[in-house]
């Protein structure tokens, strides 16, 4: 059985099969204008969302999702959305380790598939 190829769009462009995008923004409003359609599209297609954010911005992030018509609370409860603070993703109780971060990404992507999600869209702030 052939795997279904899902279309993934970001900022008006369709991303190819191998997807890794780095985007720089001047303001949070600019970032959310670009990222919210990407996030919404994935959730509507039944994909998983994994977000790494500034812990001080967690509530604001969830509010932005809700204002965009995304049922963030429902997605969190069902496991379709996971929001982690920087220290719980980049550091995990130790200094930053590139290999550990890459391992976490692998765990997140494999975990999404194990939970039955066709794709995981990972959005990470790197401030």
C-alpha positions as CSV (number, residue, x, y, z in Angstrom):
1,X,0.0,0.0,0.0
2,X,1.5,3.4,-1.0
3,X,1.8,6.1,1.7
4,X,-0.5,9.0,1.3
5,X,1.4,12.2,0.4
6,X,-0.2,15.0,2.4
7,X,0.2,18.6,1.2
8,X,1.9,20.8,3.7
9,X,1.8,24.6,3.1
10,X,3.7,27.4,4.8
11,X,3.5,31.1,3.9
12,X,1.8,30.3,0.6
13,X,4.3,27.7,-0.5
14,X,3.8,24.0,-0.8
15,X,6.6,22.2,1.0
16,X,8.3,19.2,-0.6
17,X,8.5,15.8,1.0
18,X,11.6,16.7,3.1
19,X,10.5,19.6,5.3
20,X,12.6,21.7,7.5
21,X,12.1,25.5,7.5
22,X,13.8,28.2,9.5
23,X,11.9,31.5,9.5
24,X,13.0,34.7,11.1
25,X,10.4,37.2,12.3
26,X,10.6,40.8,13.5
27,X,7.5,40.6,15.8
28,X,5.3,38.0,17.4
29,X,2.4,39.3,15.2
30,X,4.4,38.6,12.1
31,X,5.3,35.1,13.3
32,X,1.7,34.2,14.2
33,X,0.4,35.6,10.9
34,X,2.7,33.1,9.1
35,X,2.4,30.1,11.5
36,X,-1.3,30.0,12.5
37,X,-2.5,28.9,9.0
38,X,0.3,26.2,9.0
39,X,-0.8,25.0,12.5
40,X,-4.5,25.1,11.7
41,X,-4.1,23.2,8.4
42,X,-2.3,20.4,10.2
43,X,-4.8,20.1,13.0
44,X,-7.7,20.1,10.6
45,X,-6.0,17.3,8.6
46,X,-5.8,15.2,11.8
47,X,-2.0,15.8,12.3
48,X,-0.2,16.3,15.5
49,X,1.2,19.6,16.6
50,X,4.3,19.9,18.9
51,X,5.3,23.4,19.9
52,X,8.3,24.5,21.9
53,X,7.9,28.0,23.3
54,X,9.1,30.5,25.8
55,X,7.4,29.4,29.1
56,X,6.4,32.9,29.8
57,X,4.4,32.9,26.5
58,X,2.5,29.6,27.0
59,X,-0.9,31.2,27.9
60,X,-0.5,33.9,25.2
61,X,0.3,31.1,22.7
62,X,-2.8,29.1,23.6
63,X,-4.8,32.3,23.4
64,X,-3.5,33.1,19.9
65,X,-4.4,29.6,18.8
66,X,-7.9,30.0,20.2
67,X,-8.3,33.4,18.6
68,X,-7.5,31.7,15.3
69,X,-10.4,29.3,15.7
70,X,-8.2,26.4,16.9
71,X,-9.6,24.3,19.8
72,X,-6.3,24.4,21.7
73,X,-7.8,23.1,24.9
74,X,-9.4,20.1,23.1
75,X,-6.3,19.4,21.1
76,X,-4.2,19.5,24.3
77,X,-6.6,17.1,26.1
78,X,-6.7,14.6,23.2
79,X,-2.9,14.7,22.7
80,X,-3.1,16.2,19.2
81,X,-1.3,19.3,20.6
82,X,1.6,19.3,22.9
83,X,3.2,22.5,24.1
84,X,6.6,22.3,25.8
85,X,8.6,25.1,27.5
86,X,12.2,25.6,26.3
87,X,13.7,24.0,29.3
88,X,11.6,20.8,28.8
89,X,12.8,20.5,25.2
90,X,16.2,22.1,24.6
91,X,17.7,21.5,28.0
92,X,15.8,18.7,29.9
93,X,17.9,19.2,33.0
94,X,21.3,19.7,31.4
95,X,23.1,22.2,29.2
96,X,22.0,22.3,25.6
97,X,23.1,19.2,23.7
98,X,22.5,19.1,19.9
99,X,22.4,15.3,19.8
100,X,19.9,15.2,22.7
101,X,17.7,17.7,20.9
102,X,17.8,15.7,17.6
103,X,16.9,12.6,19.6
104,X,14.0,14.4,21.1
105,X,12.8,15.4,17.6
106,X,13.0,11.8,16.6
107,X,11.1,10.7,19.7
108,X,8.3,13.3,19.0
109,X,8.0,12.3,15.4
110,X,8.0,8.6,16.1
111,X,5.6,9.1,19.0
112,X,3.1,10.9,16.8
113,X,3.1,8.0,14.4
114,X,2.7,5.5,17.3
115,X,-0.3,7.5,18.5
116,X,-1.9,7.2,15.1
117,X,-1.1,10.7,13.7
118,X,-0.1,10.7,10.0
119,X,2.3,13.7,10.5
120,X,3.6,15.9,13.3
121,X,4.1,19.6,12.6
122,X,6.8,20.8,15.0
123,X,7.0,24.6,15.6
124,X,9.9,25.7,17.9
125,X,10.8,29.2,19.0
126,X,14.6,29.5,19.3
127,X,15.0,32.9,20.9
